Each structure stands twice: as C-alpha cells, then as structure tokens.
Amino acid sequence: MTLGSFSFDAVIYILLTAMMFAFLYPLYYIGIISVSDGISVMRGDVKWFPVGWNWEAYRTVLANPLVLTSYGNTLLYTGLGTFVNVVATALCAYPLSRSRLYGRKVFTVLIIITMLVHGGMIPTYIVVNSLGLLNSIWAIIIPPAINVWYMIIMRTFFQNIPNEIHESAFMDGANDLVILWRLVLPLSLPVIATMVMFYAVWHWNSFFPATIYLHENKLYPVQVILRSMVIDGSVQADSSRDLTTIVTSMKYAMIMITILPIICVYPFIQKYFVKGAMVGSLKG
C-alpha cells in the first residue's frame, strides 16, 4: 500500500468516524439524560455519562395510562395501515405495469400529477369529514392509502417480470387477479418488503394527521402524546415523585420509549431500504 493510498484511507475513516459520532451522540445523549438523576440534569452535569442512575422518569411515563393506550394505537395504525397501503399500492401498480392496459400512459400521468398538485389541508379535511371518517381510525388509514412514489417503485419492479410468465398463465386460464396473487407477488418479495418498511416507518412517525382528524385522547398515537409532552409538558409527575423526577428527564424518557422499536428493528431492515433505492429507477 502506497503512502498516498494509506493517507486517503485514513482521511476517509476519520471523516466516517466523525460523521458517526455526530449522528449517534444526540441519541446517546437522550439516553443518558433519561436515566440520570433529575437534579443533575437540571444543573447540566450530564455530558458523557449518566449521573446518579435513576429510572424514575421511565416509571412515571409508563405509569400514565394514556401513554400505554397511545402505544397500542400506534401499533394498530402501523400494522393495519401498512397492510392497507401495500395491498392498495399493489392493486394500483399491477395494472399500470401491463402494456395491454388501454390508456396506461394517460392514467400514469394523471396519477403522477397528484404528486405535484394537492388540494391542500382544508379541502382534504372537508372530504374526510364528508365521508364520515372524522375522529375514527379510518381517518388515519384511508387518506394515505397509496403513496404515488412508492406505487411507481412497485410498478417498475412489476414491469421487470418477464412477460412470458403472464402469457403462459393466461394460456392456462388464469385471470389477472390469479396472476397477481400466485405469480407476481411471490416473485416480488424484495419490493414488497421494501414497501412494508417504508410504509411502517411512515406510520410509526406520523403525528400530523392525528392532530387534525382525531379529537379524543384515547385515539391518539404515541407520537401525538410525545409532541404534547415535549412542547406543552402535558404529562407531569405526581406530587410524590416531583422531588426525584424532573420534567426534562421525563421528556427524554418518552422520546426513548417512542423511538426504541425503530432503533431495534432498523438494523435488520436497512438492506430493504437499499433495495428500495435500487428498484426505484424510473421506466417508461
């Protein structure tokens, strides 16, 4: 290895290490704040390591029934919403991937226009209200049923499946639904897994639709509770714990509880995000 090559590799490793530290330290800091003594946090003593280990913030947050209810709502919205998203996206992408569909390019253009032109928040709210979806789970599930960009990714993947497979299935008497269910989807597991990950992460992090369409605390996802706690400080410790729990520690504990599932799952799903970027190239 030459001196120039060694120097280049050293610079790359130093830059990558600095970037990794810049990305991971905020998350690490949130973690050590959440398990540190409230008084030490208030004095600003916590920098690199926890000071006065204290799990009172987690106990206080988890003792709040609204937090547990919102966590269950988030799991429900993520699971059901992702299922509806993937099914609706596949049912839209498959016809658009077939060249024999009359007016396919026209439909594709009309759908793509919706990526650029949107009615806005107020018209969307009026539509949701007119359909009777307001203040229900379906207000969170139905409006974002199809993401146009994700649909294009799936359509592109479907187009790469050899047409001979479709023709042989038609000759055996299969219709489009049978072909989609028994042939196309089993051959499209990478893009389906990618869509599941994309939609699931979006649903887990989503809070804005819930603040617009939901009016009852029992329906809120955990992200809305987190927002209320961080901005408004709406979740407080009871009087018996005020001496040992500082609201700041509770906020950081709530953040850790909220993002922990994504932190645990993401290392296992990262490869699907990479595949999603690879299969997302456009094809006419």
GUNU-788436 format. One record per residue: x, z, y of N, C-alpha, C, O, CB in turn; residue in one letter. Coordinates in steps of 0.001 Angstrom, whole numbers, padded with zeros to 6 digits, always signed. Each point is the difference from the previous one (the first is absolute). Glycine has a CB too. Layout:
<kolros>
XZYXZYXZYXZYXZYA/...
</kolros>
This chain:
<kolros>
+000848+000000-001196-000848+000000+001196+000882+000000+001245+000888+000841+000138-002728+000389-001377M/+001595-002162+002129+000785-000105+001223-000407+001081+000984-001057+000619-000125+001299-003082-000227T/+000642+002678+001356-000269+001007+001021-001254-000350+000792-000793+000878+000338+003245-000389-000187L/-002628-001787+000147-001182-000420+000756-001286+000253-000765-000987+000467+000569+002373-002189+000551G/-001374+001407-002437-001182+000227-000816-000311+001487-000118-001161+000405+000053+001660-002501-001318S/+000554+002912+001104-000196+001451-000093-000568+000557+001305-000894+000846-000017+002791-000701-001629F/-001373-000622+002775-000484+000475+001298-001456-000376+000207-000790+000795+000509+003099-000988+000418S/-002661-001031-001325-001393-000439+000134-000935+000874-000838-001048+000437+000475+001844-002786-000057F/-000398+002599-001683-000827+000844-000873-000121+001412+000580-001069+000608-000061+001790-001962-001950D/+000367+001871+002568-000034+001348+000562-000965+000082+001176-000753+000965+000128+003118-000618-000863A/-002339-001367+001595-000913-000013+001151-001455-000070-000469-000867+000686+000542+002640-001812+000859V/-002031+000291-002413-001363-000114-000529-000490+001327-000543-001127+000411+000276+001552-002802-000826I/+000431+003074-000236-000401+001289-000567-000232+001038+001095-000930+000801-000094+002224-001336-001983Y/-000470+000526+003097-000180+000952+001103-001313-000262+000731-000737+000932+000322+003233-000755-000064I/-002782-001447-000001-001258-000331+000682-001211+000361-000856-000979+000545+000509+002152-002398+000700L/-001111+001551-002506-001118+000330-000884-000202+001507-000096-001132+000482-000029+001566-002575-001268L/+000678+002838+001247-000105+001461-000048-000615+000543+001281-000833+000905-000043+002826-000817-001467T/-001581-000641+002660-000572+000447+001275-001490-000323+000080-000790+000818+000471+003022-001146+000626A/-002618-000869-001558-001416-000369+000008-000802+000893-000943-001102+000431+000338+001731-002799+000211M/-000072+002648-001743-000691+000873-000937-000206+001389+000599-001066+000597-000149+002054-001888-001762M/+000025+001794+002578-000131+001310+000637-001060-000027+001098-000796+000931+000118+003203-000455-000637F/-002419-001543+001323-000981-000105+001082-001417-000069-000531-000928+000497+000638+002629-001648+000747A/-001878+000540-002552-001341-000127-000585-000435+001280-000727-001166+000391+000058+001565-002854-000301F/+000551+003105-000438-000364+001131-000853-000003+001339+000725-000738+000909-000381+001679-002174-001503L/-000123+001397+002927+000074+001309+000650-001332+000451+000594-000335+001176-000148+002711-001657+000638Y/-003168-000388+000181-001309+000479+000498-000883+000564-001106-000667+001017+000189+000812-002713+001615P/-000148+001032-002964-000788+000504-001122+000561+001318-000510-000751+000926-000304+000152-003272-000317L/+001915+002424+000530+000647+001244-000421-000294+001121+000990-000241+001140-000398+002053-002461-000730Y/-001791+000997+002408-000252+001008+001038-001429+000539-000098-000235+001199+000148+001908-002335+001353Y/-002614+000235-001752-001387+000443-000184-000082+000974-001167-000696+001013+000078-000161-003197+000848I/+001569+001877-002009-000033+000860-001174+000566+001384+000263-000604+000995-000401+000790-003020-000981G/+000971+002112+002053+000612+001318+000226-000782+000797+001038-000024+001229-000065+002268-002182-000521I/-002878+000284+001535-000840+000721+000962-001198+000615-000707-000398+001126+000300+001125-002682+001538I/-001297+000814-002776-001221+000460-000657+000226+001228-000879-000942+000742-000275+000133-003085+000322S/+002057+002568-000495+000275+001147-000878+000840+001060+000692+000512+000910-000653-000646-002432-001304V/+000281+001415+003269+000784+000977+000749-000913+001046+000633-001202-000209+000164+002956-001534+000284S/-001144+002871-000100-000744+001063+000656-000513-000472+001356+000724-000645+000759+000665+002367-001953D/-002648-001393+001491-000626-000479+001227+000719+000429+001256+000092-000773+000953-002211+000812-002146G/+002630+001179+001215+000710+000493+001183+001285-000792+000217+000339-000336+001135-001306+002632-001495I/+001684-002597-000728+001233-000792+000113-000300-001405+000491+000761-000570+000781+000267+001912-002622S/-002145-001899+001377-000397-001327+000469-000293+000039+001491+000407-000896+000739-001344+000347-003006V/+000241+001570+002705-000349+000118+001411+001233+000161+000877+000032-000494+001128-002203+001504-001796M/+003203-000308+000146+001234+000179+000767+000900-001226-000045+000959-000083+000766-001101+002509-001237R/-000150-003388-000418+000825-001203-000109+001247+000207-000813+000991-000702+000204-001860+000012+001959G/+000851+001657-003102+001188+000288-000805+000160-000953-001178+001079-000071-000590-001297+002443+001261D/-000825-003098-001020+000037-000858-001186+000573-001362+000381-000599-000735+000786-001393+001943-001790V/+003153-001537+000444+000644-001292+000286+000290-000783-001275-000454-001130-000178+001465+002129+002229K/-000233-000355-002940+000452-000703-001198-000515+000617-001286-000149-000693-001006+002157+000041+002258W/-002282+001950-001228-000450+000689-001197-001169+000920+000352-000109+000458+001138+002438-000576-002132F/-003206+000389+000020-001114+000926+000276+000523+001382+000406+001025+000460-000503-002467-001716-001145P/+000740+001890+002542+000354+001340+000467-001148+000936-000359-001125-000177+000467+002559-000742+001441V/-001140+001921-002745-001032+000950-000399-001104-000667-000802-001121-000162+000483+001637+001504+001538G/-000190-001728-003255-000964-000728-000837-001371+000657+000053-000133+001204-000221+001997-001932-001287W/-002886-000078+001805-001351+000536+000138-000995-001092-000367-000041-001051+000640+000779+002669+001175N/-001543-001367-002854-000992-000966-000459-001382+000303+000568-001000-000552-000459+002327+000235-001629W/-001381+001197+003092-001294+000399+000537-000750-001166+000622-001229-000047-000055+002159+002304+000454E/-000199-003202+000196-000653-001153+000626-000750-000825-001044-001124-000438+000249+002910+000383+001524A/-001174-000159-002936-000668-000749-001068-001205+000761-000539-001050-000591-000251+003237-000465-000348Y/-002037+002373+000422-001122+000790-000499-001168-000025+000976-001160-000053-000410+002763+001517-000824R/-001293-001425+002526-001062-000006+001001-000720-001340+000032-001228-000052+000076+002517+001713+001269T/-000519-002747-001405-000606-001330+000046-000844-000251-001241-001130-000478+000099+003054-000350+001273V/-001374+001151-002546-000723-000260-001249-001186+000937-000187-000900-000294-000786+003026-000514-000210L/-002138+001924+001703-001141+000907-000086-001199-000506+000785-001111+000506-000159+002700+001371-000130A/-001366-002871+001133-001097-000552+000791-000804-000966-000872+000557-001002-000449+000783+001249+002601N/-002615+000009-002407-000786-000879-000882-000135-001419+000540-000148-000947-000773-001097+002952+000022P/+001295-002159+002072-000132-001335+000581+001182-000885-000394-000164-001204-000195-001126+002179+002119L/+002473-000387-002040+001186-000770-000398-000157-000515-001421+000283-001169-000264+001150+002544+001800V/-001880-000523-002458-000175-000418-001389-001102-001051-000121+000128-000956-000765+000650+003217+000001L/-001866-002079+001525-001076-000998-000022+000486-001344+000519-000291-001041-000589-001389+002864+000903T/+002419-001802+000783+000508-001254+000574+001004-000664-000935+000071-001228-000056-000423+002152+002360S/+001122-000134-003032+000946-000562-000966-000745-000737-001113+000392-001092-000411+001243+002939+000927Y/-002718-001227-000997-000818-000676-000999-000634-001265+000538-000098-000998-000715-000340+003189-000328G/+000002-002165+002307-000561-001203+000614+001034-001115+000080-000314-001165-000247-001257+002595+001562N/+002797-001075-000972+001056-001013+000088+000268-000626-001363+000175-001214-000103+000849+002456+002026T/-000990-000426-002964+000192-000538-001349-001140-000942-000376+000227-001046-000606+001015+003130-000044L/-002468-001709+001013-001149-000846-000297+000058-001302+000778-000177-001076-000572-001173+003112+000106L/+001596-001949+001765+000067-001205+000825+001123-000921-000454-000162-001220-000018-000768+002512+001939Y/+002066-000711-002288+001141-000816-000431-000282-000688-001326+000258-001194-000151+001281+002742+001358T/-002071-000793-002177-000271-000580-001312-001094-001044+000033+000202-001131-000444+000521+003251-000557G/-001889-001748+001526-001121-000932+000048+000277-001151+000951-000323-001148-000305-001224+003019-000232L/+002142-001575+001690+000288-001049+000974+000983-001021-000542-000176-001200+000210-000265+002825+001608G/+001470-001169-002508+000983-000923-000571-000636-000880-001060+000290-001195-000066+001524+002846+000527T/-002682-001078-001294-000687-000789-001023-000855-001097+000642+000059-001158-000414-000081+003167-001110F/-000763-001646+002523-000838-000991+000688+000861-001054+000674-000327-001186-000046-001443+002923+000410V/+002864-001323+000260+000889-000940+000680+000577-001030-000959-000039-001201+000270+000590+002980+001376N/-000021-001313-002758+000652-000911-000948-001016-000962-000611+000284-001191-000133+001446+002949-000369V/-002917-001256+000125-001026-000858-000585-000466-001045+001007-000075-001185-000325-000651+003070-001168V/+000412-001454+002717-000475-000937+001024+001077-001008+000369-000295-001178+000201-001233+002945+000680A/+002770-001316-000790+001096-000913+000341+000202-001044-001088+000215-001173+000303+000883+002997+001009T/-001166-001409-002585+000165-000950-001105-001138-001006-000036+000229-001186-000235+000990+002934-001064A/-002451-001286+001532-001150-000905-000027+000036-000993+001153-000556-001093-000106-000775+002881-001002L/+001975-001422+002201+000143-000941+001122+001195-000926-000209-000064-001185+000327-000977+002875+001211C/+002133-001148-002082+001225-000786-000126-000094-001057-001097+000554-001090+000139+000713+003062+000682A/-001967-001654-001911-000023-000948-001115-000663-001333+000369+000601-001043-000259-000663+002994-001292Y/-001139-001979+002138-000582-001303+000353+000868-000789+000980+000111-001222-000101-002360+002208-000281P/+002864-000270+001335+000830-000691+000991+001293-000532-000611+000669-000840+000602-001636+002310+001165L/+001321-000995-002945+001219-000501-000654-000252-001250-000821+000950-000641-000449-000107+002961+000380S/-002116-002685-000141-000359-001158-000812-000198-001217+000889-000830+000005+000909-000245+001492-002619R/+001850-002541+001434-000055-001216+000822-001325-000735-000130-000341-000798+000873+002795+000602-001120S/-003213+000442-000824-001271-000695-000192-001135+000628+000810-001117-000519-000014+001885-000117-002267R/-000509+001739+002985-001028+000608+000845-000236-000877+001220+000917-000233+000787-000275+002544-001577L/-001868-002798+000952-000319-000877+001130+000055+000811+001295-000606+001065+000112-000856-002536-001587Y/+002203+000941+002450+000132+000682+001287+000952+001177-000023-000098+000897+000838-002184-001609-000359G/+003200+000717-001429+000909+001134-000151+000833+000245+001256+000155+001146+000423-000069-001619-002865R/+000444-000576+003034+000835+000172+001187-000810+000495+001195+000496+000772+000821+001004-002579-001665K/-002742+001358+000932-000853+000449+001102-000277+001497-000127+000108+000748+000971-001160-003041-000821V/+000694+002712-001356-000249+001428-000221+001259+000828+000269-000069+001090+000568-001682-001678-002275F/+002892+000056+001292+001249+000727+000211+000281+000178+001484+000376+001088+000438+000507-001994-002594T/-001065-000159+002931+000224+000079+001446-000954+000994+000652+000411+000797+000843+000379-003172-000851V/-002060+002329-000382-000978+000924+000570+000357+001450-000308-000164+000881+000844-001589-002647-001064L/+002238+002004-000988+000389+001358-000365+001239+000435+000778+000082+001143+000450-001061-001483-002738I/+001939-000566+002446+001226+000343+000727-000298+000287+001470+000676+000820+000620+000651-002244-002206I/-002335+000754+002144-000365+000245+001398-000360+001467+000222+000252+000555+001069-001069-002923-000879I/+000224+002991-001214-000380+001406+000156+001210+000916+000159-000136+001135+000456-001895-001602-001807T/+003226-000028+000973+001213+000777+000237+000363+000025+001471+000642+000939+000471+000151-001526-002749M/-001203-000444+003006+000371-000148+001406-001109+000407+000950+000263+000463+001110+001241-002289-001784L/-002746+001653+000238-001153+000285+000852-000842+001074-000672-000417-000150-001148+000415-002213+002086V/-000241+003437-000219-000772+001106-000552-001070+000408+000998+000218-000040+001211+001766+000833-002556H/-003148-000398+000825-001108+000353+000881+000270+001209+000857-000569+000131+001084-000919-001101-002741G/+002353+001865+001189+000301+001203+000758-000673+001219-000595-000816-000104-000916+001068-001284+002948G/+000099+002536-001501-000456+001259-000565-001499+000211+000191-000683+000438-000927+002942+000497+001356M/-002780-001239+000757-001413+000257+000280-000914-000906-000827-000938+000510-000613+001568+000201+002930I/-000403-002039-002368-000840-000831-000875+000081+000408-001465-001005-000027-000710+001322-001832+002311P/+000873+002236-002057+000142+000442-001387-000797+001274-000247-000640+000147-001042+002914-001195+000946T/-002235+001957+001045-000775+001238-000130-001497-000302-000062-000730+000609-000781+002529+000643+002019Y/-002248-002192-000411-001415-000373+000004-000408-000585-001351-001076+000304-000513+001196-000729+002991I/+000747-000420-003054-000297-000598-001304-000069+001077-001079-000925+000008-000813+002057-002140+001524V/-000166+003033-000721+000002+001072-000996-001243+000868+000148-000612+000390-000995+003123-000397+000980V/-002883+000309+001253-001197+000804+000245-001263-000740-000429-000906+000609-000569+002077+000508+002478N/-001243-002422-001645-001176-000797-000366-000175-000092-001511-001125-000081-000493+001409-001228+002595S/+000813+001321-002829-000059-000060-001461-000304+001357-000633-000141+000097-001219+001754-001984+001306L/-001714+002923+000727-000295+001323-000515+001167+000666-000701-000198+000887-000830-002107-001633+000603G/+003512+000333+000550+001190+000555-000651+000601+001168+000758+000904+000669-000500-000467-002907-000421L/-000930+002484+002112+000603+001026+000846-000078+001371-000670-001002+000356-000619+000389-001687+002661L/+001699+002083-001899+000096+001353-000539-000171+000022-001519-000642+000896-000549-000231-000022+002720N/+001451-001863-002837-000007-000040-001460+001341-000531-000474+000774-000560+000776-003285+000214-000841S/+002770+000529-001215+001256-000461-000578+000156-001511+000121+001116-000507+000111-001182+002432-001689I/-001062-002646+001557+000068-001460+000026+000438-000529+001356+000432-001148+000099-002214+001086-001821W/+001680+000866+002759+000524-000417+001298+001518-000088-000017+000596-000710+000811-002567+001763+000295A/+002596-000332-002028+001453-000038-000138+000426-001073-000998+001098-000545+000110-000993+002986+000450I/-000968-002749-001535+000369-000888-001108-000330-001458+000298+000836-000875-000227-001214+002767-001347I/-000837-002175+002083-000483-001372+000110+000655-000805+001122+000481-001099-000278-002610+001917-000638I/+002180-000344+002176+000548-000853+001074+001401-000542-000265+000246-001172+000289-001621+002484+001253P/+002320-000511-002084+001334-000569-000263+000160-000498-001427+001090+000097-000563-000181+001432+002277P/-001976-002064-002314+000039-000369-001415+001056-001059-000294+000601+000008-001074-003016+000551+000926A/+002646-001472+001093+000987-001064-000224+000952-000053+001180-000422-000124+001150-001223-001202-002536I/+002919+001419+001094+001041-000255+000993+000432-001461-000154+000452-000407-001071+000343+002856+001049N/-000934-003222+001075+000226-001446-000100+001430-000309-000424+000227-000891-000819-001962+000517+002579V/+002686+001094-001216+001396-000279-000351+000256+000271-001479+000672-000786-000667+000022+001360+003009W/-001225+000533-002857+000166+000303-001417-000721-001031-000864+000468-000344-001086-000267+002783+001639Y/-001340-002930-000067-000726-001035-000739+000837-001274-000084+000005-000668-001034-002204+001647+001788M/+002903-001319+000318+000849-001194-000006+001150+000173-000995+000364-000944-000701-000961+000488+003115I/+001161+001647-002472+001059+000272-000973-000506-000212-001425+000661-000637-000820+000374+002284+002413I/-002218-001102-001872-000560-000149-001343-000363-001442-000287+000225-000484-001109-001086+002811+001228M/+000304-003022+000861-000343-001411-000193+001243-000820-000309-000033-000879-000861-001914+001140+002414R/+003045+000023-000856+001252-000720-000240+000497+000224-001419+000476-000929-000652+000097+001141+003073T/-000685+001020-002895+000421+000295-001371-000876-000735-001007+000506-000545-000981+000323+002793+001724F/-002143-002269-000507-000915-000705-000900+000314-001498-000047-000133-000634-001047-001637+002352+001536F/+002184-002274+000639+000302-001434+000055+001213-000358-000849+000138-001140-000442-001115+001066+002732Q/+001857+001047-002517+001207-000270-000779-000246+000040-001509+000895-000329-000778+000425+001286+002651N/-002516-000558-002292-000341-000023-001423-000251-001454-000422-000779-000692+000655-000229+003043-000527I/+001636-002824-001185-000141-001412-000390-001456-000416-000171-000794+000723-000602+003004-000567-000521P/-002548-001302+001647-001369-000495-000058-000425-000345-001428-001193-000034-000302+001470-000840+002621N/+000700+000616-003200-000320-000318-001386-000739+001149-000686-000826-000227-000884+002838-001255+000801E/-001716+002697+000490-000684+001161-000590-001486-000049+000330-000839+000262-000862+002947+001116+001043I/-002433-001711+001061-001405-000098+000404-000695-001138-000750-001121+000158-000483+001705+000762+002761H/+000095-002075-002371-000623-001147-000644-000272+000262-001483-001052-000379-000516+002207-001112+002157E/-000217+002134-002317-000211+000284-001424-001136+001004-000188-000757-000092-000966+003188-000373+000511S/-002552+001421+001376-001090+000972-000100-001346-000664+000241-000982+000323-000667+002533+001484+001423A/-001600-002742+000203-001242-000728+000256-000412-000825-001219-001182-000082-000333+001751-000004+002780F/+000413-000520-003104-000300-000798-001185-000555+000866-001134-000744-000483-000854+002554-001120+001519M/-001443+002880-000662-000511+000918-001031-001331+000611+000394-000534+000838-000727+002873-000340+000064D/-002890-000905+001811-001310+000463+000416-000012+001222+000892-001069+000562+000239+000288-001504-002307G/+001930+001380+002574+000046+001173+000867-000395-000380+001422+000328-001088+000472+001471+002101-001911A/-002505-000114+002121-000317-000221+001406+001036+000700+000869+000947+000601-000508-003410-000795-000027N/+002275+000109+001857+001005+000536+000924+000159+001506-000115+001119+000507+000087-001639-002369+001448D/-000573+002589-001727+000093+001450-000108+000785+000406-001244+000800+000935+000035-002983-000718+001179L/+001943-000933-002313+000738+000303-001231+001480-000312+000189+000860+000771-000427-002911-001262-000958V/+002345-000628+002017+001401-000378+000243+000686+001032+000889+001136+000398-000256-001739-002831+000017I/-000101+002862+001289+000576+000991+000906+000274+001311-000731+001067+000591+000164-002276-001657+001758L/+000257+001517-002722+000114+001307-000642+000982-000007-001165+000785+000934-000158-003122-000471+000841W/+002293-001527-001509+000779+000012-001244+001340-000714+000101+000888+000244-000817-003027-000156-000379R/+002302-000961+002179+001247-000755+000091+000772+000285+001288+001177+000359-000042-002240-002120-001343L/+000396+001598+002525+000710+000095+001278+000463+001427+000279+001171+000220+000309-002530-002136+000553V/+000456+002885-000968+000371+001381+000320+001083+000557-000918+000923+000646+000495-003224-000319+000351L/+002233-000548-002182+001104+000490-000840+001347-000625+000346+001040+000631-000186-002695-000272-001613P/+001647-001600+002304+001248-000651+000399+000443+000400+001402+001089-000373+000438-001688-001530-001914L/-000236+002657+002178+000269+000328+001408+000233+001485+000214-000231+000505+001098-001153-002448-000440S/+001832+002648-001675+000185+001440+000121+000987+000390+001110-000234+001004+000674-000278-000837-003102L/+001605-000915+002649+000891+000385+001111-000689-000001+001353+000156+000949+000769+001716-001877-002069P/-002635-000122+001610-000650-000055+001312-001155+000998+000069-000278+000542+001070+000922-002968-000846V/-001315+002676-001338-001071+000993-000004+000576+001396+000258-000553+000775+000780-000791-002202-002384I/+002451+001733+000944+000655+001288+000245+000441+000120+001454-000095+001071+000600+000862-001018-002987A/-000287-001155+002946+000393+000008+001405-001186+000273+000902+000101+000788+000941+001729-002382-001465T/-002955+000949+000244-001204+000219+000802-000497+001444-000117-000424+000600+000988-000184-003015-001302M/+000663+002962-000898-000417+001389-000194+000837+000929+000866-000529+000910+000639-000192-001436-002987V/+002024+000294+002365+000874+000851+000792-000254-000154+001496-000078+000989+000728+001778-001146-002536M/-001829-001088+002260-000249-000241+001423-001293+000665+000447-000021+000719+000999+001258-002888-001158F/-002302+001933-000573-001304+000543+000391-000023+001520-000131-000559+000680+000861-000533-002817-001585Y/+001687+002679-000331-000023+001451-000197+000740+000720+001117-000481+001010+000513+000356-001365-002981A/+001284-000153+002846+000755+000621+001094-000785-000093+001301-000014+000946+000788+002182-001523-001927V/-002825-000567+001368-000795-000143+001224-001142+001012+000027-000222+000656+001017+000806-003099-000926W/-001298+002571-001186-001114+000944-000040+000485+001436+000165-000641+000796+000688-000616-002376-002164H/+002370+001913+000858+000494+001368+000080+000373+000361+001438-000235+001130+000428+001072-001305-002792W/-000270-000751+003102+000451+000278+001364-001069-000242+001054+000206+000326+001169+002061-000922-001909N/-003392+000039+000356-001019-000381+000973-000757+001227+000511-000391+000872-000775+000170-003104-000355S/+000023+002281+002442-000807+001065+000586-000950-000508+001082-001033+000621+000251+002884+000951-000755F/-001519-002688+001147-000792-000460+001146-001433-000377-000383-000927+000406+000701+003039-001220+000332F/-002342+000045-002130-001392-000302-000357-000835+001256-000235-001182+000027+000341+001981-002149-001347P/-000198+003160+000430-000747+001232-000257-000404+000684+001294-001085+000577+000078+002315-000307-002225A/-000383-000324+003158-000354+000631+001276-001127-000734+000705-000687+000579+000841+003026+000219-000637T/-002538-002080-000541-001053-000787+000648-001310+000084-000765-001060+000196+000593+002799-001738+000301I/-001665+001394-002219-001215-000172-000802-000512+001284-000643-001159+000052-000413+001923-002343-000013Y/+000061+003324+000331-000412+001236-000666-000215+001101+001029+000797+000165+000924+000468-000829-002999L/-002351+001415+001905-000359+001036+000973-000053+001389-000597-000320+000956+000707-000950-002663+000506H/+001574+001849-002491-000055+001297-000650+001382+000353-000554+000692-000837-000580-003139+000489+000008E/+002823+001605+000767+001316+000445-000467+000167-000148-001510+001101-000261-000485-001043+001855+002390N/-001145-001427-002640+000104-000056-001456+000329-001392-000516+000362-000154-001167-001975+002019+001062K/+001494-002885+000958+000316-001377-000407+001379-000452+000470+000459-001073-000390-002888+000574+000458L/+003093+001292+000756+001270-000424+000588+001102-000097-001052+000061+000829-000908-000744+000236+003064Y/+001554-002071-002044+001212-000029-000836+001032+000961+000555-000152+000515+001108-000291-002905-001742P/+001486+002629-000133+000989+000998+000394+000761-000427+001245+000478+000851+000749-000267-000170-003131V/-000091-001986+002616+000723-000454+001183-000702+000411+001291+000659+000291+000998+000208-002209-002326Q/-002192+001944+001314-000741+000436+001191+000214+001487+000241+000152+000429+001144-001874-002220-001535V/+001735+002583-000683+000263+001432+000140+001415+000221+000518+000225+000863+000848-001842-000353-002714I/+002570-001285+001362+001377+000099+000475+000074-000336+001486+000665+000699+000764+000182-001298-003058L/-001522-000461+002701-000005-000384+001417-000576+001120+000855+000563+000348+001037-000795-002765-001680R/-000882+002977+000209-000627+001080+000774+000911+001212+000094+000053+000673+001030-002300-001482-001752S/+002955+001078-000348+000878+001165-000005+001223-000211+000890+000389+000896+000749-001171-000368-003061M/+001386-001715+002226+001210-000269+000768-000301-000126+001488+000750+000505+000836+000224-001649-002829V/-002074+000471+002321-000309-000254+001418-000777+001155+000615+000334+000470+001088-000358-002925-001554I/-001013+002912-000231-000883+001008+000583+000304+001414-000462-000468+000963+000607-001254-002704-000472D/+002512+001881-001216+000244+001318-000548-001267+000644-000526-000201+001206+000145+002095-000970+001419G/-002762-001055-002185-001326+000466-000386+000013+000900-001228-000948+000755-000212+000043-002829+001186S/+001967+002012-001796+000085+000858-001180+000925+001154+000337+001199-000200+000194-001613-001743-001789V/-000123+003127+001666+000758+001169+000438+000094+001022-001124-000810+000002-000927+000069-000392+003295Q/+001738+001252-002273+000130+001095-000963-000959+001111+000365-000337+000188+001169+002746-000765-001583A/-002857+001327-000619-000866+001127+000304+000831+001145+000573+001230-000038-000025-002829-000651-001807D/+000912+001704+002345+000668+001057+000747+001005+000778-000842+000986+000506+000534-003011-000338+000872S/+001792-000065-002717+000911+000748-000849+001315-000714-000225+000958+000612-000472-002918+000384-000615S/+002031-002277+001412+001213-000772-000242+000644-000469+001300+001031-000671-000043-001984-000056-002139R/+000395+001050+003304+000538-000496+001259+001421+000479+000243+000779-000698+000649-003085+000646+000254D/+002663+001234-001412+001321+000544+000262+001079-000737-000764+001151-000015+000437-002193+002214-000021L/+000718-002803-001523+001009-000651-000840-000106-001515-000015+000890-000680-000512-000890+002706-000874T/-001059-002552+001933-000194-001449-000029-000135-000522+001415-000848+000462+000763-000259-000317-003015T/+001924-001086+002594-000071-000665+001295-000679-001351-000215+000212-000670-001011+001898+001851+001869I/-002926-001558+000111-000766-001240-000142+000909-001194-000247-000368-000910-000743-001388+001860+002232V/+002946-000963-000875+000931-001115-000194+000376-000148-001469+000044-001116-000517+000844+001466+002835T/-000619+000753-002990+000337-000054-001422-001166-000537-000807+000195-000752-000956+001373+002673+001250S/-002788-001535+000088-001175-000479-000712-000166-001506+000167-000390-000695-000938-000694+002927+001260M/+001381-002731+000875-000104-001442+000233+000967-000769-000891-000367-001006-000608-000328+001449+002973K/+001932+000039-002436+000985-000679-000832-000341+000136-001477+000233-000927-000776+001503+001344+002523Y/-002283+000725-002144-000428+000154-001386-001121-000981-000328-000020-000579-001086+000682+003002+001149A/-001586-002611+000860-001095-000951-000208+000541-001421-000105-000490-000790-000808-001079+002306+002058M/+002567-001847-000448+000610-001331-000077+000634-000214-001365-000163-001063-000599+000583+001095+003074I/+000304+000971-002977+000639-000130-001304-001032-000152-001112+000179-000812-000908+001743+002173+001746M/-003001-000583-000772-001042-000101-001012-000636-001381+000005-000370-000523-001051-000057+002972+001271I/+000303-003036+000961-000647-001306+000138+000864-001130-000522-000499-000905-000667-000712+001776+002634T/+002511-000829-001671+000869-001123-000356+000663+000182-001360+000643-000925-000498-000243+000558+002916I/-000545+001552-003030+000684+000257-001265-000350-001001-001099+000906-000454-000699-000880+002837+001326L/-001318-002756-000816-000298-000986-001061+000716-001323+000199+000500-000585-000961-002704+001656+000692P/+002259-001554+001514+000679-001277+000259+001495+000133-000258+000624-000917-000535-002371+000313+002244I/+002326+001746-001328+001426+000213-000238+000311-000028-001494+001012-000561-000420-000870+001924+002526I/-001020-000754-002907+000233+000067-001443-000223-001346-000682+000685-000328-000969-001367+002720+001026C/-000268-003166+000442-000375-001248-000669+000857-001174+000464+000270-000910-000784-002598+001777+000569V/+002755-000862+001467+000648-001185+000566+001239-000457-000768+000165-001205-000185-001023+001934+002373Y/+001744+000170-002649+001169-000499-000750-000371-000837-001224+000769-000867-000415+000456+002869+001196P/-002409-001744-001362-000419-000732-001194-000711-001311+000344-000137-000873-000857-000064+003055-000334F/-000248-002322+002433-000760-001193+000372+000763-000913+000951-000504-001048+000402-001568+002364-000720I/+003303-000911+000681+000760-000798+000956+000213-001426-000501-000048-000945+000788+001179+003030-000005Q/-000893-002250-002093+000263-001333-000537-001192-000926+000199+000170-001213+000127+001372+002225-001806K/-002761-000442+001707-001176-000833+000205-000109-000467+001450-000507-001091+000266-000641+002318-002115Y/+001625-000401+002792+000038-000440+001381+000985-001157+000166-000255-000939+000755-000352+003261+000000F/+001729-002246-001462+000968-001100+000048-000612-001266-000582+000154-001082+000565+001747+002720-000746V/-002601-001507-000959-000658-001161-000599-001058-000563+000932-000191-001214+000076+000619+002150-002353K/-001120-000042+002992-001026-000455+000932+000588-000850+001105-000610-000978+000435-000708+003010-000943G/+002507-001658+000964+000656-000807+001026+000422-001352-000554-000013-000997+000723+000803+003086+000395A/-000412-002134-002403+000460-001243-000590-001156-000972-000284+000146-001209+000182+001767+002474-001177M/-003066-000731+000547-001107-000891-000345-000838-000345+001220-000970-000750-000110+000929+001731-002177V/+000404-000440+003462-000816-000222+001174+000295-001260+000772-000595-000217+001056+000440+002602-000942G/+001059-003233-000600+000287-001248+000704-001208-000906-000030-000681-000111-001020+003098+000308+000436S/-002683-000843+001704-001191-000817+000131+000145-001333-000716+001086-000571-000103-001545+001675+002276L/-000683-001576-002663-000030-001308-000669-001278-000681+000414-001055+000634+000029+002427+000178-002009K/-001306-002074+002298-001183-000717+000476-001022-000230-001064-001045-000593+000266+002456-000477+001373G/
</kolros>
